[in-house]
Structures are given as structure tokens and as C-alpha cells.
Amino acid sequence: MLATEELGGSEAGGNPVQSALAAGISTFVGAMVPVTPFFFLRDTTAVLVAATVSLIAHFLVGAAKSLFTLRKWWSAGLEMTAAGVIVGGATYVLGLVLKGSLG
């Protein structure tokens, strides 16, 4: 409400079906980025390529985010990349823990 008043927008929301489709498609595309290398590669090579592609994608999304914020493109890109490294590392460690406790 406050953002609407300050930025001079309207209170009426967009089309919920269009919003849901956009969210679903963008989530699908984003999820396919790290998965795609596994269609063509195997084992450690696939993991390394997936990690590299994911980090590049994180940086590009962060840099693109700077178009809507007041941050420098490289700063926003590095912030998003750091978030990807933290989340990826935590997920990897969680996988190791679960593998050890289940296997």
C-alpha cells in the first residue's frame, strides 16, 4: 500500500492467471539451468559443469537485478553469486549427512 502511494501506482493487482503462469515458467526455466548438464554429461564432470553454469546464471540474474535497484551491477551480481554458493554448499552438506544416515 505504501509503495503504491509513494510510487503512484494503482491498487488494482494484475491478472492472477498471468502472474501464476509467469511464476511457474520462470521457476521451471531457473530449475532447468543446473539440471541441463546432466542430460549430456555424467559423474563429476556433470556436477562441475552444473555448478559453473549455476554460478554464472546467479551472477547474471543479480546483475540484471541492478536495473531495478540502486546497486552497481557487479555488486548485485556478486551478492547473488554468494547466495548461490551458500545455498548450494548447504544443500551439498545436507545431502552428505542424509546419505550417511540413510545408507
Secondary structure per residue as TSV (DSSP state, phi and psi in degrees):
chain	resnum	aa	ss	phi	psi
A	1	M	-	360.0	-47.1
A	2	L	H	-63.6	-42.8
A	3	A	H	-63.0	-38.7
A	4	T	H	-62.1	-44.0
A	5	E	H	-66.4	-44.6
A	6	E	H	-72.6	-35.2
A	7	L	H	-93.9	-5.0
A	8	G	T	76.1	24.9
A	9	G	-	-85.0	-178.5
A	10	S	-	-99.9	156.7
A	11	E	S	-79.7	-20.4
A	12	A	-	-66.9	130.5
A	13	G	-	-78.6	171.1
A	14	G	-	-79.6	-173.6
A	15	N	-	-71.7	119.2
A	16	P	H	-64.7	-33.6
A	17	V	H	-67.3	-43.2
A	18	Q	H	-63.4	-41.7
A	19	S	H	-63.5	-42.0
A	20	A	H	-65.3	-42.4
A	21	L	H	-63.5	-44.0
A	22	A	H	-62.4	-42.5
A	23	A	H	-65.6	-43.1
A	24	G	H	-65.1	-44.7
A	25	I	H	-66.2	-43.8
A	26	S	H	-66.1	-36.0
A	27	T	H	-65.5	-43.1
A	28	F	H	-61.2	-47.4
A	29	V	H	-62.9	-45.0
A	30	G	H	-63.1	-35.9
A	31	A	H	-73.5	-28.0
A	32	M	H	-76.0	-21.5
A	33	V	H	-56.0	-53.8
A	34	P	H	-78.7	-15.6
A	35	V	H	-84.7	-32.6
A	36	T	T	-52.7	-43.2
A	37	P	H	-57.3	-26.9
A	38	F	H	-73.0	-14.5
A	39	F	H	-74.4	-25.0
A	40	F	H	-114.9	-20.4
A	41	L	-	-127.0	168.5
A	42	R	-	-133.5	161.1
A	43	D	H	57.5	-140.8
A	44	T	H	-62.0	-35.9
A	45	T	H	-60.3	-44.6
A	46	A	H	-63.0	-41.2
A	47	V	H	-64.6	-44.8
A	48	L	H	-65.5	-42.4
A	49	V	H	-65.9	-42.5
A	50	A	H	-61.3	-42.7
A	51	A	H	-64.2	-43.1
A	52	T	H	-64.6	-47.5
A	53	V	H	-61.7	-40.9
A	54	S	H	-64.3	-42.8
A	55	L	H	-66.2	-39.0
A	56	I	H	-64.3	-43.2
A	57	A	H	-62.8	-41.6
A	58	H	H	-59.3	-45.2
A	59	F	H	-62.8	-43.9
A	60	L	H	-65.5	-39.6
A	61	V	H	-65.0	-42.5
A	62	G	H	-63.4	-42.4
A	63	A	H	-64.1	-39.8
A	64	A	H	-65.8	-33.5
A	65	K	H	-60.7	-28.8
A	66	S	T	-65.1	-17.2
A	67	L	T	-65.8	-23.1
A	68	F	S	-108.4	-1.5
A	69	T	S	-123.6	179.7
A	70	L	S	-96.4	10.5
A	71	R	S	-86.1	158.5
A	72	K	-	-72.6	148.8
A	73	W	H	-61.2	-40.6
A	74	W	H	-70.7	-33.5
A	75	S	H	-68.0	-45.6
A	76	A	H	-65.2	-37.6
A	77	G	H	-65.0	-44.2
A	78	L	H	-66.8	-36.1
A	79	E	H	-62.4	-45.7
A	80	M	H	-66.7	-37.9
A	81	T	H	-64.1	-43.2
A	82	A	H	-61.1	-41.2
A	83	A	H	-61.5	-40.8
A	84	G	H	-63.9	-40.1
A	85	V	H	-64.7	-43.5
A	86	I	H	-64.4	-48.7
A	87	V	H	-65.9	-43.1
A	88	G	H	-63.0	-42.6
A	89	G	H	-64.1	-42.7
A	90	A	H	-64.5	-40.2
A	91	T	H	-65.7	-40.7
A	92	Y	H	-62.4	-46.9
A	93	V	H	-62.9	-41.8
A	94	L	H	-61.2	-40.3
A	95	G	H	-61.8	-42.1
A	96	L	H	-62.7	-42.3
A	97	V	H	-63.9	-47.1
A	98	L	H	-66.7	-37.1
A	99	K	H	-62.9	-42.4
A	100	G	H	-68.4	-35.0
A	101	S	H	-83.8	-23.5
A	102	L	H	-95.2	-23.2
A	103	G	-	-103.2	360.0
